[in-house]
Amino acid sequence: MFGKKLDLTGQHALITGGSTGIGLALAAECVRAKANVTVVARTEATLKAAKAQLEELAQKLETGGRVTYQAVDVTDAQKVAEGLAAAVQELGPVDLLICNAGSARCGYFHELELPDFGRQMQVNYFGVLHVVHALYGDLVRRNQGHIVIVGSALSTFGMVGYSAYCPSKYAVKGLADCLRNELQGTRVKVSFAQPPDTDTPGFAEENKSKPPETKEISEGGSTVYKPDKVAACLMSGIRSGAYLLPNPDPGLAFLAMTTQGLLPRSFPGVLLELLAALIAPFAQWGFAAMFDRVARKFAPSRFKKLWGGMEGAGGKGAGGAKAALGSASGSGAAGAGATVQ
């Protein structure tokens, strides 16, 4: 459907967030495809371990590919430019760029500090932007290459606990959509991934900050996948030239199909999309109702400090709501300057 499959033999694949999790599994897929691989991350110790693991795989499979790494913080545009220039010097121009670096910090909107929102945007959006911007000109000048931006299932919907994370992942989806359209008329391809919950160090860290209602929604409606399975699924789409990459989770694959927006369709795939559209509103209605039901259940504990210990503004009627607002915005120790921790 997408023409000739991408041949990565001898090509330079660069993966950010490539030392652990999905990024490392994608790097392994590139090694299996006989590519030369650069993994990029912040911590040199994990990068060295990843390099050794990937080199062992390359030797075992006798791919002849080389593996190198660059220790770079993707939030620092200058360091990104320097690190990627060094990678190009070592292994040649980048042919496959996979922007996978990211992190999630959960928490209630009213308990997160403004720097928490800024940090998520810096890592998840600007961390992608810096990398793509540094290599974009060369890709277009050579009129070849492939840019893969890894978003999230939460690039298309939001839920309690993710008010700092979701906007950053919505932003990378918007960037990918724009680049896909802007690169029409060239041989540079763009792909966007929305992977499911995956058993990675980053996911384990994310779980530490998840509020109870977020855990209940997540654990009730999703499966945690292994990085190797996710990476293999994504790589099949990358090599086929797909824009929206396949998802191993059937529910999320269905959601991606029914929320594509202004993207090109294929035939007969569009017929399947039309059939899915008949039931999509009911499925989305059901999930939205479940999300809201869980959120309502935890509202008294979620807003306990803001409501002054009441069982919820709704329990006291309109007067209770006004009292709660007054408690949160009045003067004194509980006034507008107070910060909820």
N, C-alpha and C positions, 0 to 999 in steps of 0.2 A: 504493500500500500504506500510505503514511503520511499520506494526505489531501492537502490543499492545500499547495503548495510555499511556503516562506518568501519573502515579498516584502521585499527590503531597500531599496526606493526611499525615500530620505529618512530612513532609519533611522540610528542612531548605532552604528557598529561600532568596538569598541576592542580592539586586538590588542597583547598584551605580547610582547616579543621581536620586535617588528614592523619593525625597521629593516633586517634582513638575512634571508637564507635562507627557510625555510618561512613565517615570520611575515610577511615582506615580500611573498611570493607570495600569501599569504592576504589581505593588505591590498589587493593589486591585484585579487583576485577580488571583494572587497567594493566597490571602486571601479567595476568593470565592472557590478556589480549595482546601481549608482546610490546607494550608501550614502554617508553622511558618515563619515569615518574618522579615528580617533585612533590613532597608533602610539606605543607606549611602549617605551623601552629606557634603558640607562644613559648611553650616549655621545651627546652632542649633535651632534657632527659627522656621525655616521652617520644620526642622526635627520633632520638637515637635508637630507642627500642623499636619503633615502627620501621625505621630504615633497615634494621637488622632482620626483622620479621619478613619484610617485603623482599629483601635480597635473598633470603633463604628460599622463599617461594620461587623467585626467578631462577635460582640455581637448580632447584628441584625440577622445575618444568623446562629448564634449558631454553628460556625465552631469549637470552642474549640482551635483555633490557637492563638499563641502568636505573639506580634509585638514588636520589639525593634529597636533602631537606633544607628548609630555610626557617629559622626561628624569627617570627615576625608577629607583632601585634597588629591585627588588621584595622584597629581603630586609629592607627597612626599613619596618615596618608604618606608622609615622607619615608617612613620605614618600609611601608608597602612597596613604594616605587623602587627603593634601593634593593630590597629583598628579591623582588621579581626580576629586576635587571640582572642580579647575580644568578638567578635561576636560568634565565635565558642565555647568559654567558656560558653556563655550564652545560646545558642540555639542548640549547637552540630555541627557536621561537616556540611559543606555546600553541599547541593545536587543539587541545581539549582543556578548557578551564572549568573546574567544578568549584563553585563557591558554596561551601558547606559549613563554614565556621558560624557558630551562633551559641546563644545561651538563653535560659529561661529563668526569670526570677518571679515567682508567684507571690500573691498577697492581695489583701483587700485594697481597693483604690484609696480609701481614706487613711490607710495605715502606711502606704508607700510614700516615700519622700520624692520630691521632684527629681533629684539625681538618679533615683531608681529608674524612672521613665527615660531619662537621658541616656543612661548606660545601656538599656535595652536597645534603644534606637542606634546608638553608636556601634554596638557589636553587630546587631542583626541586620540593620539597613546600611549604615555607612561602612561597615566592614565589608559588605558586598560591593557597594558603590566604589570604594577605593580600589579594590582589586580589579573590577571590570574596567574602570576608567583607565587604569594604568596599562592595560593590555589591549584595549578596544581599538586604538588607532592602528596598531600593528596588524591585528586580525583583519581589519578592513583593507589596509594597504595591500596585504598579501591575498586578500579576497578568498580566505579559507579559514576554517576553524569552527569551533562549537563552544558556546557558553552555556553552562548549566547552573541555574540558580536554585538552591535548595531552600524552599520555604517550609511550610508546615501544614498539617491538616487545619490548623488555626489561621491559615491565610484566607479562609473563606467564611469562618463563623467565630463568634466570641462566646466566652462564658465567664462566670464569676471566677475571680482569682487571676485572670490573665490580662488585666487592663493595661499593663505595661508591655506585655509580650505580644499580644495580638496586633496592635497597631504597627509594630515593627515588621511583622510578618505579612500584614496586608500591604505594607509599603514595598517589600521586595517583589510581591506579586505584581504590583503596579509597574515597577521598574522592568520586570521581565516582559510584561505585556507590551510596554512601549518599545523596548528594544526589538522584540520579535517583529513588530510592524516596521520600525525604522530600518531594519536590516533587509527588508524586502528588496529584491534587485541585486543582492549580493549572494555569495556562497557561504556566508557566515550564518550558522544556525543558532537558535536559542531554544533551550528546554527549561521547563519549570517543574520542580518536584514538590509534592505535598506528602511527605512520608508519615506513616502512622507512629504511635508510641513505640519506641524501640529500646531494647535493653542495652543502654549505653551508660558510661560514667556521667554524661551530662543529664540523662533522664533520672538517674539516681539522685543527683544533686537537686534537680528540679523538684523531685518528690519531697525533699526536706522542707520546702517552703509552701507546699500546697495546702490551702485551707481544707477543712473536712468536707465541705460541700463539693469542692473541686475534685477531691479524691472519689467521692461517691459517684459523681457523674462520670468521671474517667473510667473507674473500675467497673461500672455497670454497663458501659456501652462500648468498650474497646478491648482489643487484644494487644498484648505487648509482644512485638516481633523481635527476632534475632537480627543483628546488623547484616549478617551474610545474606539472609533471605531478602531483606529490603534492598541491599546493594545490587544483588543479582536482578531483581525486578526492575530497578531503575536503569541499570546498564542495558537491559534488553531494549528499553525505550530510547535511550541515548543512541545506541547503535542503529536503531531503526529511523532515527531522525524525528521522533515525535516531539511536539511542543509540550503538552501536558503528559508527564511521564506516568507510566502505569503504577498502580498501588496494590500491594499484596492484600490490603484489607478491603473486602468486598463492599462494605458500607461506605467507606471513604471514596472508593472508586466510583460508586454510584453517585455520591455527592458531587464529585469532580465533574462527572458527565453532565449533571443537571444544573451546574452553576458556572458554565464555561464563559458566558457573556459573549463579547464580540470577538470570537476566535473563528478561524476557518474550520469548516466541517469537511468530512470525506464521505463518499458514497460507497457502500451502503451504510456506513456507520451512523449517518444522520437519521436513518430510519429507526435504529435502536434507540437513539436519543429521543426521538419523537415518542416512542413507546414508553420510555422511562419517564418522560414528562407527564404522562397520564397519572402515574402513581407518586411522583416526587412530592407534590404538595402535601399528600397525606403522610408520607414518611417524615418530611420536614416538620409538619405540624406535630406529629407524635414526639419527635426528639425535642422540639422547642418546648412542648408542654412538660416533658420530663425535666429539662434543665430548669424551667421556671418553678416547678413544684419543689425541687430540691433546694433551690435558692430561697424560696419562701419559708421552707421548713427551718433553715438555719438563720433567717433574718434576725431573730431576737439575740442570738449569741454574736452574730456578725456586727450588729450595731449597738451592742450592749453599752459600750462606753459613750457613744454619741447620744443614746437614748436615756442615759442616766440610770441604767439598771431596770428600766421598765420592760415589760414583755413585748414591747413593740408599739410604735405610735398608733397602729391600727387598733390595738386593744383598748386604747383610751379614747378612741374617736378623734374628731378634729381637734378637740382641746388637747388631747394627748400629743398629737403631732406637733401642735404649736409649742407645747411645753418642751418637747424633745428638741425642736429647733432652737428654742430659746436657750436651753441648756448648752447646746453646742456652740452657739454664736454669741452668747452674752458676755459681759465683762468679767473680770476677776480671773481666778485660777483656771476656771473652765471656759474662759473666753476665747475669742477668735484667734488669739496668739498661741493657744495651747496646742501641742502636737500629740496626736495619738500614736503610741508606740506599739 
